[in-house]
Amino acid sequence: MLSAYEQERRMPYITSIERIGRQEGRREQADTLVLRQLTRRCGTLSPALLTQIQALSLEQMENLADDLLDFSGIQDLEDWLNQQL
């Protein structure tokens, strides 16, 4: 019984390729979610804004996901992006 528990708790080995794949998956999910939320909050985004948003790091994208909840319009998004420079 103890050996079965230990087997369940054992972490599988994750290759660097799997790690990169997971990171890319997280990024794609963040992009999709944040862009949907921004479009709903701010309306259609210009190509220039989309380019700026897609250039953000994963950490910045996650921060944007939190901060956009306080946005009231496109100006708030533009101000937030300018602060990231």
Phi and psi in degrees as GROMACS dihedral restraints (atoms count N, CA, C in turn):
[ dihedral_restraints ]
;  ai    aj    ak    al  type     phi  dphi    fc
    3     4     5     6     1   -63.6    20    10
    4     5     6     7     1   -39.9    20    10
    6     7     8     9     1   -66.3    20    10
    7     8     9    10     1   -33.6    20    10
    9    10    11    12     1   -65.3    20    10
   10    11    12    13     1   -41.5    20    10
   12    13    14    15     1   -62.5    20    10
   13    14    15    16     1   -46.2    20    10
   15    16    17    18     1   -62.2    20    10
   16    17    18    19     1   -37.8    20    10
   18    19    20    21     1   -64.4    20    10
   19    20    21    22     1   -41.1    20    10
   21    22    23    24     1   -66.6    20    10
   22    23    24    25     1   -35.0    20    10
   24    25    26    27     1   -81.8    20    10
   25    26    27    28     1   -15.0    20    10
   27    28    29    30     1   -66.3    20    10
   28    29    30    31     1   130.7    20    10
   30    31    32    33     1   -79.9    20    10
   31    32    33    34     1   130.3    20    10
   33    34    35    36     1   -71.5    20    10
   34    35    36    37     1   151.2    20    10
   36    37    38    39     1   -72.2    20    10
   37    38    39    40     1   131.0    20    10
   39    40    41    42     1  -112.7    20    10
   40    41    42    43     1   122.1    20    10
   42    43    44    45     1   -74.4    20    10
   43    44    45    46     1   163.4    20    10
   45    46    47    48     1   -63.8    20    10
   46    47    48    49     1   -32.7    20    10
   48    49    50    51     1   -66.4    20    10
   49    50    51    52     1   -41.7    20    10
   51    52    53    54     1   -64.4    20    10
   52    53    54    55     1   -39.5    20    10
   54    55    56    57     1   -62.8    20    10
   55    56    57    58     1   -43.9    20    10
   57    58    59    60     1   -63.5    20    10
   58    59    60    61     1   -42.3    20    10
   60    61    62    63     1   -60.8    20    10
   61    62    63    64     1   -41.7    20    10
   63    64    65    66     1   -64.9    20    10
   64    65    66    67     1   -41.9    20    10
   66    67    68    69     1   -62.3    20    10
   67    68    69    70     1   -43.1    20    10
   69    70    71    72     1   -64.8    20    10
   70    71    72    73     1   -38.5    20    10
   72    73    74    75     1   -63.5    20    10
   73    74    75    76     1   -42.0    20    10
   75    76    77    78     1   -61.3    20    10
   76    77    78    79     1   -41.7    20    10
   78    79    80    81     1   -64.8    20    10
   79    80    81    82     1   -44.6    20    10
   81    82    83    84     1   -62.1    20    10
   82    83    84    85     1   -41.1    20    10
   84    85    86    87     1   -64.5    20    10
   85    86    87    88     1   -43.2    20    10
   87    88    89    90     1   -62.7    20    10
   88    89    90    91     1   -45.6    20    10
   90    91    92    93     1   -57.4    20    10
   91    92    93    94     1   -50.4    20    10
   93    94    95    96     1   -60.9    20    10
   94    95    96    97     1   -48.8    20    10
   96    97    98    99     1   -65.0    20    10
   97    98    99   100     1   -48.7    20    10
   99   100   101   102     1   -64.1    20    10
  100   101   102   103     1   -42.9    20    10
  102   103   104   105     1   -64.6    20    10
  103   104   105   106     1   -38.2    20    10
  105   106   107   108     1   -63.8    20    10
  106   107   108   109     1   -44.3    20    10
  108   109   110   111     1   -67.0    20    10
  109   110   111   112     1   -41.1    20    10
  111   112   113   114     1   -64.9    20    10
  112   113   114   115     1   -40.8    20    10
  114   115   116   117     1   -62.8    20    10
  115   116   117   118     1   -39.8    20    10
  117   118   119   120     1   -68.3    20    10
  118   119   120   121     1   -38.9    20    10
  120   121   122   123     1   -80.1    20    10
  121   122   123   124     1   -38.6    20    10
  123   124   125   126     1  -114.1    20    10
  124   125   126   127     1    -9.5    20    10
  126   127   128   129     1    90.9    20    10
  127   128   129   130     1  -169.7    20    10
  129   130   131   132     1   -62.0    20    10
  130   131   132   133     1   132.5    20    10
  132   133   134   135     1   -94.5    20    10
  133   134   135   136     1   140.1    20    10
  135   136   137   138     1   -69.9    20    10
  136   137   138   139     1   157.7    20    10
  138   139   140   141     1   -56.5    20    10
  139   140   141   142     1   -36.0    20    10
  141   142   143   144     1   -64.1    20    10
  142   143   144   145     1   -42.7    20    10
  144   145   146   147     1   -66.8    20    10
  145   146   147   148     1   -41.4    20    10
  147   148   149   150     1   -58.8    20    10
  148   149   150   151     1   -41.7    20    10
  150   151   152   153     1   -62.2    20    10
  151   152   153   154     1   -43.9    20    10
  153   154   155   156     1   -63.0    20    10
  154   155   156   157     1   -43.3    20    10
  156   157   158   159     1   -65.4    20    10
  157   158   159   160     1   -43.6    20    10
  159   160   161   162     1   -69.6    20    10
  160   161   162   163     1   -17.3    20    10
  162   163   164   165     1   -84.7    20    10
  163   164   165   166     1    -7.2    20    10
  165   166   167   168     1   -68.8    20    10
  166   167   168   169     1   150.6    20    10
  168   169   170   171     1   -71.9    20    10
  169   170   171   172     1   166.4    20    10
  171   172   173   174     1   -59.6    20    10
  172   173   174   175     1   -42.0    20    10
  174   175   176   177     1   -62.2    20    10
  175   176   177   178     1   -43.9    20    10
  177   178   179   180     1   -64.1    20    10
  178   179   180   181     1   -39.2    20    10
  180   181   182   183     1   -63.2    20    10
  181   182   183   184     1   -40.2    20    10
  183   184   185   186     1   -66.4    20    10
  184   185   186   187     1   -38.6    20    10
  186   187   188   189     1   -64.4    20    10
  187   188   189   190     1   -41.0    20    10
  189   190   191   192     1   -62.0    20    10
  190   191   192   193     1   -39.0    20    10
  192   193   194   195     1   -58.0    20    10
  193   194   195   196     1   -37.8    20    10
  195   196   197   198     1   -75.0    20    10
  196   197   198   199     1   -47.6    20    10
  198   199   200   201     1   -69.4    20    10
  199   200   201   202     1   -31.3    20    10
  201   202   203   204     1   -64.3    20    10
  202   203   204   205     1   -17.1    20    10
  204   205   206   207     1   -64.6    20    10
  205   206   207   208     1   -21.1    20    10
  207   208   209   210     1   -97.0    20    10
  208   209   210   211     1    -4.3    20    10
  210   211   212   213     1   -70.7    20    10
  211   212   213   214     1   143.6    20    10
  213   214   215   216     1  -110.7    20    10
  214   215   216   217     1    -8.3    20    10
  216   217   218   219     1  -178.1    20    10
  217   218   219   220     1  -172.3    20    10
  219   220   221   222     1   -63.9    20    10
  220   221   222   223     1   -32.7    20    10
  222   223   224   225     1   -62.6    20    10
  223   224   225   226     1   -37.2    20    10
  225   226   227   228     1   -63.4    20    10
  226   227   228   229     1   -39.9    20    10
  228   229   230   231     1   -64.3    20    10
  229   230   231   232     1   -46.4    20    10
  231   232   233   234     1   -61.2    20    10
  232   233   234   235     1   -42.8    20    10
  234   235   236   237     1   -62.2    20    10
  235   236   237   238     1   -43.1    20    10
  237   238   239   240     1   -61.9    20    10
  238   239   240   241     1   -45.2    20    10
  240   241   242   243     1   -63.6    20    10
  241   242   243   244     1   -39.2    20    10
  243   244   245   246     1   -64.0    20    10
  244   245   246   247     1   -31.0    20    10
  246   247   248   249     1   -72.5    20    10
  247   248   249   250     1   -19.2    20    10
  249   250   251   252     1   -81.4    20    10
  250   251   252   253     1   -13.0    20    10
